[in-house]
Amino acid sequence: MLEKSLLSNGVVLGAVILGVIVVGGIIYLNKKSKSKHSFHTQEDIYKQHLVLINNCIRDKKWDILEEMLDSLIVEEFPDLKNKIEEALKNKN
């Protein structure tokens, strides 16, 4: 009887340990997946902002361009800043 109880406890303990390992692995892979997808290169950021600026110019969203002119992102890319300034200057 005692041997059966010890064996049963060992099986339960083994299952718990295996469960912890599996859950830990899932959490690790989920974090790794999220960090991979949220990583953008400077080139990606530049292209996204260029598309946004071109869309604003096309749609004549001058207020958005004025807000972008004050953003830190535009400070990192002087040619984007020049493009916005030129568009605002020629908006009429």
ChimeraX attribute file (.defattr): number of C-alpha atoms within 10 A of each C-alpha:
attribute: neighborCount
match mode: 1-to-1
recipient: residues
	/A:1	6
	/A:2	7
	/A:3	8
	/A:4	9
	/A:5	10
	/A:6	11
	/A:7	12
	/A:8	12
	/A:9	12
	/A:10	12
	/A:11	12
	/A:12	12
	/A:13	12
	/A:14	12
	/A:15	12
	/A:16	12
	/A:17	12
	/A:18	12
	/A:19	12
	/A:20	12
	/A:21	12
	/A:22	12
	/A:23	12
	/A:24	12
	/A:25	12
	/A:26	12
	/A:27	12
	/A:28	11
	/A:29	12
	/A:30	12
	/A:31	11
	/A:32	11
	/A:33	11
	/A:34	10
	/A:35	10
	/A:36	10
	/A:37	8
	/A:38	8
	/A:39	9
	/A:40	10
	/A:41	9
	/A:42	11
	/A:43	9
	/A:44	11
	/A:45	12
	/A:46	17
	/A:47	12
	/A:48	11
	/A:49	17
	/A:50	16
	/A:51	11
	/A:52	15
	/A:53	22
	/A:54	15
	/A:55	12
	/A:56	17
	/A:57	18
	/A:58	9
	/A:59	9
	/A:60	15
	/A:61	14
	/A:62	16
	/A:63	11
	/A:64	13
	/A:65	22
	/A:66	13
	/A:67	9
	/A:68	19
	/A:69	19
	/A:70	11
	/A:71	12
	/A:72	9
	/A:73	15
	/A:74	17
	/A:75	13
	/A:76	12
	/A:77	14
	/A:78	11
	/A:79	12
	/A:80	19
	/A:81	20
	/A:82	13
	/A:83	17
	/A:84	23
	/A:85	15
	/A:86	11
	/A:87	18
	/A:88	18
	/A:89	9
	/A:90	8
	/A:91	11
	/A:92	6
